[in-house]
């Protein structure tokens, strides 16, 4: 009986299977793969062969369920689909080799069951492997990278076309082509600054320094003024007193406010108005960005700062700007709030602790 042969030679079969896998150089087999994965599958296979009068279907389901888990585990340690198949094929090879050496006869029914279990296990492992790989490479992280590359390419293409036209002398720098070049370059700067801030936040890299809020608002206001002219939107900037300071990472804070301003431009209606201001209240520094987006859709305020959440389904992008702003504010020890003005717009408030007095 095949199951008796597998029980009697279990150790030898596993040793042979492990030796076959150990010969694989890239990636190196993991301890869990060799010590846990192969024995579990072999023991379940033995159980199915033993249950000649039992429920083989239930036993096979155990094998395929285990194989699905094993396939997912293999993906996480970096194996390919071919290596998943090799993982299970090593057992098949070891059994047939050892049976041939010991001249053990395997009946047609046992051989059919044996191969059927192997086929089902491999198929289920590969299917699980593929599904998990698709989730890994097709999830939000990949979508984020794809969107970043797409936006950067579009901005760069527009810049190159405008630059070529300007260098040929066919158009003037102060015309619409020059405006396209400027807008594209500013867009790339915003995209790069936002990405750098996100990387610093994810890596928990912070440079704490004394940051002048007035200076930060003025710097952002210069770029925002050009953006407002392009969008035909009114803009007012009140940077507050020059003594208004916080302790934080300048790049992260600049990205926070720039994201809020870009968000305001994105959603403010044509010929609307945006206001950026800063002031101090109760020992806190408050930076506010007020837009005229018409107000938030019902129920949107609660999840507005979640990753991949859009204020409007009609807008492009992944909805990462506000999420990054929230992370940046929290990393700076502050809070980010939104106040909805139905029918008018929104006021986003960055609430930060004021800088400690100089010693």
C-alpha positions as CSV (number, residue, x, y, z in Angstrom):
1,X,0.0,0.0,0.0
2,X,1.4,3.4,-1.0
3,X,0.4,5.1,2.3
4,X,2.4,2.4,4.2
5,X,5.4,3.0,2.0
6,X,5.1,6.8,2.6
7,X,4.9,6.3,6.4
8,X,7.8,3.9,6.5
9,X,10.0,6.1,4.4
10,X,8.7,9.5,5.5
11,X,12.1,10.7,6.7
12,X,13.9,9.6,3.6
13,X,11.3,11.2,1.3
14,X,11.6,14.5,3.2
15,X,15.4,14.4,3.2
16,X,15.4,13.9,-0.6
17,X,12.9,16.6,-1.2
18,X,14.8,19.0,1.0
19,X,18.0,18.2,-0.8
20,X,16.4,19.0,-4.1
21,X,15.2,22.3,-2.8
22,X,18.5,23.1,-1.1
23,X,20.1,22.9,-4.5
24,X,18.1,26.0,-5.5
25,X,20.4,29.0,-5.2
26,X,18.0,31.9,-5.7
27,X,16.2,32.6,-3.5
28,X,17.7,30.4,-0.8
29,X,15.0,28.1,0.7
30,X,13.7,29.3,4.0
31,X,13.6,27.2,7.2
32,X,9.8,27.3,7.2
33,X,9.6,26.1,3.7
34,X,11.9,23.1,4.4
35,X,10.8,22.3,8.0
36,X,7.1,23.0,7.9
37,X,5.7,23.2,4.4
38,X,6.9,19.9,2.9
39,X,6.1,17.7,6.0
40,X,2.6,19.2,6.3
41,X,1.8,18.4,2.7
42,X,3.3,14.9,2.9
43,X,1.3,14.1,6.1
44,X,-1.9,15.2,4.6
45,X,-1.2,13.2,1.4
46,X,-0.7,10.1,3.6
47,X,-4.0,10.8,5.4
48,X,-5.9,10.9,2.1
49,X,-4.3,7.6,0.9
50,X,-5.2,6.0,4.2
51,X,-8.9,6.9,3.9
52,X,-9.8,4.4,1.3
53,X,-13.3,4.2,2.7
54,X,-13.4,7.7,4.1
55,X,-14.1,11.1,2.6
56,X,-11.2,11.7,0.2
57,X,-12.8,14.9,-1.0
58,X,-12.5,16.4,2.4
59,X,-8.9,15.3,2.6
60,X,-8.1,16.8,-0.7
61,X,-9.7,20.1,0.4
62,X,-7.3,20.1,3.4
63,X,-4.4,19.6,1.0
64,X,-5.5,22.4,-1.4
65,X,-6.2,24.8,1.5
66,X,-2.8,24.1,2.9
67,X,-1.3,24.6,-0.6
68,X,-3.0,27.9,-0.9
69,X,-1.5,29.1,2.3
70,X,1.9,27.7,1.3
71,X,1.7,29.4,-2.0
72,X,1.1,32.7,-0.3
73,X,4.0,32.1,2.1
74,X,6.3,31.3,-0.8
75,X,5.5,34.6,-2.5
76,X,6.3,36.6,0.6
77,X,9.8,35.1,0.7
78,X,10.4,36.0,-2.9
79,X,9.8,32.8,-4.9
80,X,8.5,32.7,-8.5
81,X,5.7,30.6,-9.8
82,X,8.2,28.1,-11.2
83,X,9.7,27.6,-7.7
84,X,6.2,27.0,-6.2
85,X,5.8,24.2,-8.6
86,X,9.3,22.9,-7.9
87,X,8.5,23.0,-4.2
88,X,5.7,20.4,-4.6
89,X,7.3,18.6,-7.5
90,X,10.3,17.7,-5.3
91,X,8.0,15.4,-3.2
92,X,6.6,13.7,-6.3
93,X,10.2,13.1,-7.6
94,X,11.4,11.8,-4.3
95,X,8.5,9.3,-3.9
96,X,8.8,7.9,-7.4
97,X,12.6,7.7,-7.2
98,X,12.5,5.9,-3.8
99,X,9.7,3.5,-4.9
100,X,11.7,2.6,-7.9
101,X,14.9,1.9,-5.9
102,X,13.0,-0.2,-3.4
103,X,10.9,-1.9,-6.2
104,X,7.6,-1.0,-4.5
105,X,4.5,-1.5,-6.6
106,X,2.1,1.4,-6.7
107,X,-1.4,0.5,-7.8
108,X,-3.2,2.4,-10.5
109,X,-5.8,3.8,-8.1
110,X,-3.1,4.9,-5.6
111,X,-1.0,6.5,-8.3
112,X,-4.1,8.3,-9.6
113,X,-5.0,9.6,-6.2
114,X,-1.3,10.6,-5.5
115,X,-1.0,12.6,-8.8
116,X,-4.5,14.1,-8.4
117,X,-3.5,15.5,-5.0
118,X,-0.3,16.8,-6.3
119,X,-2.0,18.5,-9.3
120,X,-4.7,20.0,-7.1
121,X,-2.1,21.3,-4.6
122,X,0.1,22.8,-7.2
123,X,-2.8,24.4,-9.0
124,X,-4.2,25.9,-5.8
125,X,-0.8,27.1,-4.6
126,X,-0.1,28.8,-8.0
127,X,-3.5,30.3,-8.0
128,X,-3.1,31.7,-4.5
129,X,0.4,32.8,-5.5
130,X,-0.9,34.7,-8.5
131,X,-3.8,36.3,-6.6
132,X,-1.5,37.6,-3.9
133,X,1.1,38.8,-6.4
134,X,-1.6,40.7,-8.3
135,X,-2.7,42.3,-5.0
136,X,0.9,43.2,-4.3
137,X,1.8,44.7,-7.6
138,X,-1.7,46.1,-8.3
139,X,-2.5,47.6,-5.0
140,X,-2.6,51.2,-3.9
141,X,1.2,51.4,-3.5
142,X,1.7,50.5,-7.1
143,X,-1.1,52.7,-8.2
144,X,0.6,55.6,-6.4
145,X,3.9,55.0,-8.2
146,X,2.1,54.6,-11.5
147,X,0.2,57.9,-10.9
148,X,3.4,59.6,-9.9
149,X,5.2,58.5,-13.1
150,X,2.2,59.4,-15.2
151,X,1.9,62.9,-13.8
152,X,5.6,63.5,-14.1
153,X,5.7,62.3,-17.7
154,X,2.8,64.6,-18.6
155,X,4.3,67.6,-17.0
156,X,7.7,66.9,-18.5
157,X,6.2,66.4,-22.0
158,X,4.4,69.7,-21.7
159,X,7.6,71.4,-20.6
160,X,9.6,70.0,-23.4
161,X,7.0,71.0,-26.1
162,X,6.9,74.6,-24.7
163,X,10.7,74.8,-24.4
164,X,11.1,73.6,-28.0
165,X,8.7,76.2,-29.3
166,X,10.4,79.0,-27.3
167,X,13.9,78.0,-28.5
168,X,12.8,78.0,-32.1
169,X,11.8,81.6,-31.6
170,X,8.3,81.1,-33.0
171,X,6.6,82.3,-29.8
172,X,7.5,84.8,-27.1
173,X,8.3,83.9,-23.5
174,X,5.5,86.1,-22.2
175,X,2.8,84.4,-24.2
176,X,0.7,81.4,-23.5
177,X,3.5,79.0,-24.4
178,X,5.7,80.6,-21.7
179,X,2.8,80.2,-19.3
180,X,2.5,76.5,-20.1
181,X,6.2,76.0,-19.4
182,X,6.0,77.8,-16.1
183,X,2.9,75.9,-15.1
184,X,4.5,72.6,-15.9
185,X,7.7,73.3,-14.0
186,X,5.7,74.4,-11.0
187,X,3.7,71.3,-11.2
188,X,6.8,69.2,-11.2
189,X,8.2,71.1,-8.2
190,X,5.0,70.5,-6.3
191,X,4.9,66.8,-7.2
192,X,8.6,66.3,-6.2
193,X,8.3,68.2,-3.0
194,X,5.2,66.2,-2.0
195,X,6.9,62.9,-2.8
196,X,10.0,63.9,-0.8
197,X,7.9,64.8,2.1
198,X,6.0,61.5,1.9
199,X,9.3,59.6,1.8
200,X,10.6,61.5,4.9
201,X,7.4,60.8,6.8
202,X,7.3,57.1,5.9
203,X,11.0,56.7,6.8
204,X,10.4,58.8,10.0
205,X,13.2,61.2,8.9
206,X,12.7,64.5,10.5
207,X,14.9,67.6,10.9
208,X,13.7,69.7,13.8
209,X,14.4,73.4,13.4
210,X,12.9,76.7,14.2
211,X,10.5,77.5,11.3
212,X,9.3,81.0,10.6
213,X,5.6,80.6,9.6
214,X,5.5,84.0,8.0
215,X,8.5,83.2,5.8
216,X,7.1,79.8,4.9
217,X,3.7,81.3,3.9
218,X,5.4,84.0,1.8
219,X,7.4,81.4,-0.1
220,X,4.3,79.4,-0.8
221,X,2.4,82.6,-1.7
222,X,4.9,83.5,-4.5
223,X,4.2,80.2,-6.3
224,X,0.5,80.3,-5.4
225,X,0.2,83.8,-7.0
226,X,1.4,82.5,-10.3
227,X,-1.0,79.5,-10.0
228,X,-3.9,81.9,-9.2
229,X,-3.2,83.9,-12.4
230,X,-3.2,80.7,-14.5
231,X,-6.5,79.6,-12.9
232,X,-8.1,83.0,-13.0
233,X,-8.8,82.6,-9.3
234,X,-8.4,85.4,-6.7
235,X,-5.8,84.9,-4.0
236,X,-5.1,86.7,-0.7
237,X,-2.1,85.9,1.5
238,X,-1.7,87.0,5.1
239,X,1.5,85.5,6.5
240,X,1.0,86.8,10.0
241,X,3.6,88.4,12.2
242,X,7.3,87.5,11.7
243,X,7.6,86.4,15.3
244,X,5.3,83.5,14.6
245,X,7.4,80.3,14.8
246,X,7.1,76.6,15.4
247,X,9.7,73.8,15.9
248,X,9.5,71.3,13.1
249,X,10.8,70.0,9.8
250,X,10.6,72.9,7.3
251,X,10.3,70.7,4.2
252,X,7.4,68.6,5.7
253,X,5.6,71.7,6.9
254,X,6.0,73.4,3.6
255,X,4.6,70.3,1.8
256,X,1.7,70.3,4.2
257,X,0.7,73.9,3.4
258,X,1.5,73.6,-0.3
259,X,-0.7,70.5,-0.5
260,X,-3.6,72.3,1.1
261,X,-3.1,75.3,-1.3
262,X,-2.9,73.0,-4.4
263,X,-6.1,71.2,-3.1
264,X,-7.8,74.6,-2.9
265,X,-6.9,75.5,-6.5
266,X,-8.0,72.0,-7.6
267,X,-11.5,72.4,-6.2
268,X,-12.2,76.2,-6.1
269,X,-14.8,77.2,-8.7
270,X,-13.8,79.4,-11.6
271,X,-13.4,83.1,-10.6
272,X,-13.6,82.0,-7.0
273,X,-11.2,83.1,-4.2
274,X,-8.6,81.4,-2.0
275,X,-7.3,82.8,1.3
276,X,-4.1,81.7,3.0
277,X,-3.4,83.1,6.5
278,X,-1.6,82.5,9.7
279,X,-2.1,83.7,13.3
280,X,-1.6,82.8,16.9
281,X,-4.3,81.8,19.4
282,X,-4.0,80.4,22.9
283,X,-0.4,79.5,22.5
284,X,-1.0,77.7,19.2
285,X,0.0,78.6,15.7
286,X,-2.9,78.3,13.2
287,X,-2.4,78.2,9.5
288,X,-5.7,78.4,7.5
289,X,-6.4,77.7,3.8
290,X,-9.9,78.8,2.8
291,X,-11.4,77.8,-0.6
292,X,-14.6,78.3,-2.5
293,X,-15.2,74.7,-3.6
294,X,-19.0,74.9,-2.9
295,X,-18.8,72.7,0.3
296,X,-18.2,69.1,0.8
297,X,-20.5,66.3,-0.3
298,X,-22.6,64.8,2.6
299,X,-20.5,62.4,4.7
300,X,-17.2,63.3,3.1
301,X,-15.6,65.2,6.0
302,X,-15.1,62.1,8.1
303,X,-12.9,60.2,5.7
304,X,-11.3,63.2,3.8
305,X,-7.8,62.6,5.2
306,X,-7.7,58.9,4.4
307,X,-5.3,57.7,1.7
308,X,-6.9,57.4,-1.8
309,X,-10.0,59.4,-0.8
310,X,-11.1,62.0,-3.3
311,X,-13.2,65.1,-2.4
312,X,-15.1,64.6,-5.7
313,X,-15.5,61.5,-7.9
314,X,-15.0,63.8,-11.0
315,X,-11.4,64.6,-10.1
316,X,-8.3,62.8,-11.3
317,X,-5.5,61.6,-9.0
318,X,-5.3,59.3,-6.0
319,X,-6.4,61.6,-3.2
320,X,-3.0,61.4,-1.4
321,X,-2.3,65.1,-0.8
322,X,-4.6,65.5,2.2
323,X,-3.4,62.2,3.7
324,X,0.2,63.3,3.4
325,X,-0.7,66.7,5.0
326,X,-2.4,64.9,7.9
327,X,0.7,62.7,8.4
328,X,2.9,65.8,8.3
329,X,0.9,67.7,10.8
330,X,0.7,64.8,13.2
331,X,4.5,64.3,12.9
332,X,4.9,67.9,13.9
333,X,2.8,67.4,17.0
334,X,-0.3,69.2,15.6
335,X,-3.8,68.7,14.3
336,X,-5.4,69.1,10.9
337,X,-9.1,70.0,10.7
338,X,-11.6,70.9,8.1
339,X,-14.6,73.2,8.6
340,X,-17.3,72.7,5.9
341,X,-19.1,75.9,4.7
342,X,-22.1,74.3,2.8
343,X,-22.7,76.1,-0.5
344,X,-19.5,78.1,-0.1
345,X,-16.3,76.1,0.5
346,X,-14.0,74.7,3.2
347,X,-11.5,76.0,5.7
348,X,-8.6,73.8,6.4
349,X,-6.7,74.6,9.7
350,X,-3.2,73.4,10.6
351,X,-3.0,73.7,14.4
352,X,0.6,73.5,15.6
353,X,2.2,74.1,19.0
354,X,4.1,77.4,19.1
355,X,7.8,77.2,19.3
356,X,9.3,77.1,22.8
357,X,10.9,80.3,24.0
358,X,14.6,80.6,23.2
359,X,16.8,79.7,26.2
